[in-house]
Amino acid sequence: MHTGNVRWGKSPVSVDLDKPVLVFVPGLMNDSSIWYEGNDMCERAQTAGYETVFVELHDSCGNSKSYWENGRLLASHLEKIHLLTPGKELVLICYSKGGVDAQTALVHEGKHELVSDVVTIGSPHYGSELADLAASPPFIWLAEWAGRNNEGVKSLQTGAMSYFREITDNRKEVSKNRYYTMAGNWNGPIFSSYWFGGGFIGGENDGVVSTSGASLPGAEMLAVGRWNHGQVHLGQNAFPLIEPVLKGETPSPVRESAEEEAPSLHILVRGGMEQQPMETFHVEKEAEKIVINWMSPRQLETLTVTSPGKEPALYDVEAVKDDTGFFDGIYHHLLQWKNPAPGEWTVSSDGFPNLPYGFTVSFDSPLNKKLYVQRTEKEGVFTVHTDGEIPEFPDKMFMELLFYPAGTPGREEVLRYSQELFGREMTLPVYEEGTYNLSVEIEGKTKSGGRYQRTVSQSAYRTADGAIR
């Protein structure tokens, strides 16, 4: 695939001049084949009598760009398609980040007059927490190895997207098109990469994008269904819900029940690149289950685990290749324990030294609901709150931060920042306009005397006038 291509689909047997032309927009690190390889979306549209067009953006050749760059390219595509389809309406059908690229083209590049309707499917309109993770200090080495330390991923950090919403939603161009959205709320099957993504995101999500984050101000949600991110755009799931919109009919929104909402602060996040990678962590007595995930560019067969009071033991692991789009070529290796022994645990990988790795521990524990982080009214200040069984102040907090200056990709290595924090407040250091990605590890004691550890991973955007979004 080549960036800048516009490809026309097979003509329907009978072309109806009153039907719109469907323009399919791919997502992050995708090309147009996601619409017709292993997906009957194209076939269904053509069988129903619609002309189809498939566009390639920067991601199609493996060079993911921000929605600003993709939006400009898509704008030029729309001009070309419009000239070749005089008198026909264009409807954009967009998957994942393609929905943000499309709104950029219509609103910020002024191409709204060329399009009637926009359907976004599993689009991260408020960013993705997995983008925050990929661009975070613990995981930046792993993302670099996976080729995901790129402009496209960085632009989807939740802080950057919060700023995008602020400068987009109130513009008059937004009202010139009809927007519709679809979202998934299933992140299975268990132990899949979507399951990992869903556990990190929390709440209703499709393993990559939260259900609430796939909604769009002023848009009608066509459906929230039991699909993961790799299923939500399939023709069998999406086209029957989109076709009434294409026919000018009033859609009937569908909402299926979701899995139980995950706790808000329930995970420990580490990572790096070491000669002998090893991680030590604490499990509180209250924990009912833990899930360990060791992420590596290589498939591992075993992990060495030392639990409290036990000798090191070798555990067989199955390598599951990542499908989320944020860690391409990376493998997940998962182990879980019910009623884990409280105390200090150690996990190590003996296979491949000097390779980047990511490490997470998910805790199923009553403490999760008693520990949360909230942004205060003071600019750039976050506070740790505790409730009940946890003392008010953590024993330790350590913050690492990467700063991504606006408009200058690649400077984040220069502006790495770390600090040991005291009390329960964490304050973003002030640099300049751009995205701040912070990872804060919190350690403290429960009232029963056990130790707990959790990680806050979050991004924020500082505007030119100093406001934090």
C-alpha positions in Angstrom: 0.0 0.0 0.0 1.2 3.5 -0.7 0.3 6.7 1.2 -1.9 8.9 -0.8 -3.8 6.2 -2.8 -7.5 6.3 -3.5 -8.9 3.0 -4.7 -12.4 2.4 -6.0 -14.2 -0.8 -5.0 -15.9 -3.2 -7.3 -19.0 -1.5 -8.9 -22.3 -2.9 -7.7 -24.4 -4.8 -10.2 -26.9 -2.0 -10.3 -25.7 1.5 -9.5 -28.4 3.6 -7.8 -27.6 7.3 -8.4 -29.6 8.3 -5.4 -27.4 6.3 -3.1 -24.4 7.9 -1.5 -20.8 6.9 -2.2 -19.2 5.2 0.8 -15.7 6.3 1.6 -13.9 3.9 4.0 -11.2 5.3 6.3 -8.8 2.9 8.1 -7.4 3.3 11.6 -4.1 3.4 13.5 -1.4 1.5 11.6 -4.1 0.0 9.3 -4.5 0.1 5.5 -7.7 -0.2 3.5 -7.5 -4.0 3.6 -9.2 -4.0 7.0 -12.4 -3.4 5.2 -12.3 -6.3 2.8 -9.8 -9.0 4.1 -11.4 -11.1 6.7 -14.3 -8.6 6.7 -17.4 -8.7 4.7 -18.1 -4.9 5.0 -17.1 -4.2 1.4 -19.1 -7.1 0.0 -22.2 -6.2 2.0 -22.0 -2.5 0.8 -21.6 -3.5 -2.8 -24.4 -6.1 -2.6 -26.7 -3.4 -1.2 -25.9 -1.2 -4.3 -23.4 1.3 -2.9 -20.3 2.5 -4.7 -17.3 2.2 -2.4 -14.0 4.0 -2.2 -11.0 3.1 0.0 -8.4 5.7 1.0 -4.9 5.1 2.3 -3.4 7.5 4.9 0.1 7.7 6.2 -0.4 4.7 8.4 -0.9 2.5 5.3 2.8 2.3 4.7 3.7 1.9 8.4 4.5 5.5 9.1 1.7 6.5 11.5 1.1 10.3 11.7 -1.1 12.5 13.9 -4.6 13.3 13.0 -3.4 16.7 11.8 -1.2 15.1 9.1 -3.7 12.4 8.3 -6.5 15.0 8.2 -4.7 17.0 5.6 -4.1 14.0 3.5 -7.7 12.8 3.8 -8.9 16.3 2.8 -7.0 16.1 -0.5 -8.5 12.6 -1.0 -12.0 13.9 -0.5 -11.5 16.7 -3.0 -10.4 14.1 -5.6 -13.4 11.8 -4.9 -15.8 14.7 -5.0 -14.6 15.7 -8.5 -15.1 12.1 -9.7 -18.6 11.7 -8.3 -20.5 14.9 -9.3 -23.9 15.2 -7.7 -23.3 12.3 -5.4 -23.3 12.5 -1.6 -20.3 11.1 0.2 -20.6 9.2 3.5 -17.5 8.5 5.6 -17.2 5.2 7.4 -14.3 5.3 9.7 -12.6 2.8 11.9 -10.7 3.6 15.2 -8.3 6.6 14.8 -9.7 7.1 11.3 -12.7 8.8 12.9 -10.5 11.4 14.5 -8.6 11.8 11.2 -12.0 12.3 9.4 -13.2 15.0 11.8 -9.9 16.8 11.5 -10.4 16.9 7.7 -14.0 18.1 7.9 -13.6 20.6 10.7 -10.0 21.9 10.7 -9.4 21.5 6.9 -12.8 22.8 6.0 -14.0 19.8 3.8 -17.3 19.5 5.6 -19.2 20.7 2.5 -18.0 17.6 0.5 -19.6 15.1 3.0 -23.1 14.4 4.3 -22.7 11.9 7.1 -19.9 10.4 9.1 -20.0 7.1 10.9 -17.2 6.4 13.4 -16.6 2.8 14.6 -14.6 2.3 17.8 -13.0 5.6 17.4 -11.0 7.1 20.3 -12.6 10.6 20.4 -11.2 11.1 23.8 -8.0 9.2 23.3 -7.0 5.8 24.5 -5.4 4.9 27.8 -3.2 2.4 25.8 -1.7 5.4 24.0 -0.9 6.8 27.5 0.7 3.5 28.4 2.7 3.2 25.2 4.1 6.7 25.6 4.7 6.4 29.3 8.2 6.2 31.0 8.0 2.5 31.9 6.8 1.3 28.5 8.6 3.7 26.1 11.4 1.2 25.4 8.9 -1.5 24.5 6.8 0.9 22.3 10.1 2.0 20.5 10.9 -1.6 19.8 7.4 -2.2 18.5 7.6 0.8 16.2 4.8 2.5 18.1 6.8 5.4 19.5 5.3 7.4 16.6 3.3 10.6 16.1 0.0 8.6 15.6 0.2 6.9 19.0 1.4 10.1 20.8 -1.4 12.1 19.4 -4.0 9.7 20.9 -2.8 10.3 24.5 -5.9 11.2 26.5 -4.4 14.6 27.5 -3.7 15.5 23.8 -7.2 14.4 22.8 -8.8 16.4 25.6 -7.2 19.5 24.1 -8.4 18.4 20.6 -11.9 18.2 21.9 -11.6 21.7 23.4 -10.5 23.3 20.1 -12.9 21.2 17.9 -16.3 20.7 19.6 -17.4 24.4 19.6 -16.5 25.2 16.0 -19.4 25.9 13.6 -18.1 23.4 11.1 -19.0 20.5 13.4 -22.7 21.1 12.8 -22.4 20.9 9.1 -22.3 17.1 9.1 -24.4 14.4 10.7 -22.2 12.2 13.0 -23.0 8.7 14.1 -20.9 6.4 16.4 -20.6 2.8 17.3 -18.7 1.2 20.2 -17.9 -2.2 21.7 -18.0 -3.2 25.3 -16.3 -6.6 25.3 -12.6 -7.1 25.7 -12.5 -10.9 25.6 -11.7 -13.6 25.1 -9.8 -14.1 28.4 -6.0 -13.9 28.2 -6.2 -12.3 24.8 -4.4 -9.0 24.1 -7.8 -7.2 24.2 -8.3 -8.7 27.6 -5.0 -7.1 28.7 -6.0 -3.8 27.2 -9.4 -3.9 28.7 -8.0 -4.6 32.2 -5.7 -1.6 31.9 -8.4 0.8 30.6 -11.1 -0.3 33.1 -14.8 0.3 32.8 -16.7 -0.5 29.6 -14.3 -0.9 26.7 -13.5 -2.9 23.6 -9.9 -3.7 24.7 -8.5 -0.5 23.0 -11.1 2.3 23.4 -13.5 2.9 26.3 -17.1 2.9 25.4 -17.6 6.5 26.7 -14.5 7.5 24.7 -16.0 6.2 21.5 -18.9 8.6 21.9 -18.8 12.0 20.3 -20.5 15.3 21.3 -23.5 15.9 19.1 -23.4 12.4 17.5 -26.0 9.7 17.8 -24.7 6.4 19.2 -26.0 3.7 16.8 -25.0 0.8 19.0 -22.9 -0.4 21.9 -22.5 -4.1 21.3 -20.6 -7.1 22.7 -17.6 -6.7 20.4 -13.9 -6.2 20.9 -11.9 -3.7 18.9 -11.1 -6.3 16.3 -14.8 -7.1 15.8 -16.7 -3.8 16.0 -15.9 -2.8 12.4 -16.8 -6.1 10.8 -19.6 -5.9 8.2 -21.7 -8.6 9.9 -21.8 -6.4 13.1 -21.7 -2.9 11.7 -23.4 -2.7 8.3 -27.0 -3.7 9.4 -26.8 -0.8 11.9 -25.3 1.7 9.4 -27.7 1.0 6.5 -30.7 2.7 7.9 -28.6 5.9 8.2 -27.6 5.5 4.5 -31.3 5.2 3.6 -32.3 8.3 5.5 -34.2 6.3 8.0 -34.3 7.0 11.7 -31.9 4.6 13.4 -32.9 2.4 16.4 -30.0 2.5 18.9 -28.9 -0.8 20.2 -27.2 -1.4 23.6 -26.0 -4.7 24.9 -25.1 -5.4 28.5 -21.4 -5.2 29.3 -19.0 -6.9 31.7 -18.9 -5.7 35.3 -16.9 -2.4 35.5 -13.3 -2.8 36.5 -11.9 -0.8 39.5 -10.3 2.5 38.8 -6.9 2.1 40.4 -5.9 -1.6 40.3 -2.7 -2.0 38.5 1.1 -1.8 38.9 3.1 -0.9 35.8 6.8 -1.3 35.3 9.2 -1.8 32.4 12.6 -1.0 30.9 15.6 -2.8 29.4 17.9 -4.7 31.7 20.7 -7.3 31.4 18.7 -9.6 33.8 15.1 -8.3 33.9 13.5 -8.9 37.3 10.7 -7.2 39.1 9.8 -7.3 42.8 6.4 -6.1 44.1 4.2 -6.4 47.2 0.7 -8.0 47.4 -1.6 -6.9 50.2 -3.5 -9.4 52.4 -6.8 -8.2 51.0 -6.0 -9.2 47.4 -8.3 -11.9 46.1 -6.5 -12.5 42.8 -3.5 -11.2 40.9 -2.7 -11.4 37.2 0.9 -11.0 36.1 1.6 -9.9 32.5 5.2 -10.0 31.2 5.4 -8.3 27.8 8.4 -9.1 25.5 9.4 -8.8 21.9 10.3 -12.5 22.1 8.1 -15.5 22.8 9.0 -16.9 26.3 8.3 -20.4 27.4 8.7 -19.9 31.2 8.9 -17.2 33.9 10.6 -17.6 37.3 8.3 -16.6 40.2 9.2 -16.4 43.8 6.2 -16.0 46.1 6.4 -15.2 49.9 8.1 -18.0 51.9 8.7 -20.2 48.8 11.7 -21.1 46.7 11.9 -19.7 43.1 9.7 -21.8 40.8 9.6 -22.1 37.0 6.1 -21.6 35.4 5.2 -22.4 31.9 3.6 -19.5 30.0 1.8 -19.2 26.7 2.8 -16.3 24.4 -0.1 -14.3 23.1 0.7 -11.8 20.3 -0.6 -8.3 20.8 -3.6 -7.2 18.6 -4.4 -3.8 20.2 -2.4 -1.9 17.6 -0.2 -0.2 20.2 2.4 -3.0 20.7 2.8 -4.6 17.4 5.0 -7.7 17.5 5.0 -7.8 21.3 3.9 -10.9 23.2 1.9 -11.1 26.4 2.8 -13.9 28.9 0.2 -14.2 31.6 0.0 -15.9 35.0 -2.7 -15.6 37.6 -3.1 -16.6 41.2 -6.3 -16.7 43.3 -5.9 -15.9 47.0 -2.3 -15.0 46.5 0.1 -15.1 49.5 0.6 -11.6 51.0 4.1 -10.2 51.0 6.9 -9.7 48.6 6.9 -11.4 45.1 9.6 -11.6 42.5 9.2 -12.3 38.8 12.1 -12.7 36.3 12.7 -13.6 32.7 15.7 -15.7 32.0 15.4 -15.8 28.2 16.5 -12.7 26.4 18.8 -10.1 28.2 19.0 -6.5 27.0 15.6 -6.5 25.4 12.9 -4.1 26.4 10.0 -5.5 28.5 6.8 -4.4 30.1 5.5 -5.7 33.3 2.0 -5.3 34.9 0.3 -6.8 37.9 -3.5 -6.4 38.1 -5.0 -6.7 41.5 -8.5 -7.9 42.3 -8.8 -6.4 45.7 -11.3 -4.4 47.9 -8.5 -1.8 48.2 -9.0 -0.8 44.6 -12.2 1.1 45.4 -10.5 2.8 48.4 -7.6 4.3 46.5 -8.0 6.8 43.7 -6.4 9.9 42.2 -8.2 13.1 41.4 -7.2 16.3 39.6 -7.6 19.3 41.9 -8.7 22.8 41.1 -5.1 23.9 41.1 -3.5 23.7 37.6 -1.5 20.6 37.1 -2.0 19.2 40.7 -3.3 15.7 41.3 -4.1 14.3 44.8 -4.1 10.7 46.1 -7.3 10.0 48.0 -7.8 7.0 50.4 -10.8 5.6 52.2 -11.3 3.4 55.2 -8.8 0.7 55.4 -5.8 2.7 54.0 -4.0 5.4 56.0 -4.5 8.9 54.5 -0.9 9.4 53.3 1.1 6.9 51.2 4.5 6.0 52.4 6.2 6.6 49.1 5.3 8.1 45.7 7.7 8.2 42.8 6.9 10.1 39.6 8.5 9.7 36.2 7.4 12.0 33.4 8.0 12.3 29.6 7.2 15.6 28.0 6.1 15.7 24.3 6.4 19.4 23.1 3.7 20.5 20.7 4.7 20.3 17.1 8.2 18.9 17.8 8.3 15.1 17.7 11.3 13.4 19.2 12.2 15.8 21.9 10.8 13.7 24.7 14.1 12.0 25.5 15.6 15.4 26.4 12.8 16.3 28.8 12.6 13.2 31.0 11.8 14.0 34.6 11.7 11.9 37.8 11.1 12.9 41.4 10.3 11.3 44.7 7.1 12.8 46.1 6.0 13.4 49.7 2.5 13.7 51.1 -0.3 12.9 48.7 0.0 15.6 46.0 1.8 15.3 42.6 2.4 18.4 40.6 3.3 18.5 36.9 6.6 20.4 36.4 6.0 23.4 34.1 7.8 23.4 30.7 5.8 24.6 27.7 2.9 23.7 25.5 2.6 20.0 24.9 1.6 16.6 26.3 2.8 15.5 29.7 2.8 11.7 30.3 3.3 10.8 33.9 3.7 7.5 35.7 3.4 7.6 39.5 4.1 4.5 41.6 2.3 4.7 45.0 3.3 2.5 47.9 1.8 2.4 51.4 0.4 0.3 54.2 -3.0 -1.0 54.9 -4.4 -0.8 58.4 -3.7 -4.5 58.7 0.0 -3.8 58.3 0.4 -5.2 54.8 2.0 -3.2 51.9 0.2 -2.3 48.7 1.6 -0.9 45.4 -0.2 0.7 42.5 0.6 2.8 39.5 -1.2 5.9 38.2 -0.6 6.3 34.4 -2.1 9.5 33.0 -1.4 12.2 30.4 -2.4 15.9 30.4 -2.0 18.7 27.8 -0.6 22.1 28.7 -2.0 24.8 26.4 0.0 27.8 25.2 -1.7 30.0 27.9 -0.7 27.6 30.6 -4.0 25.8 31.2 -3.9 22.0 31.9 -6.3 19.8 30.0 
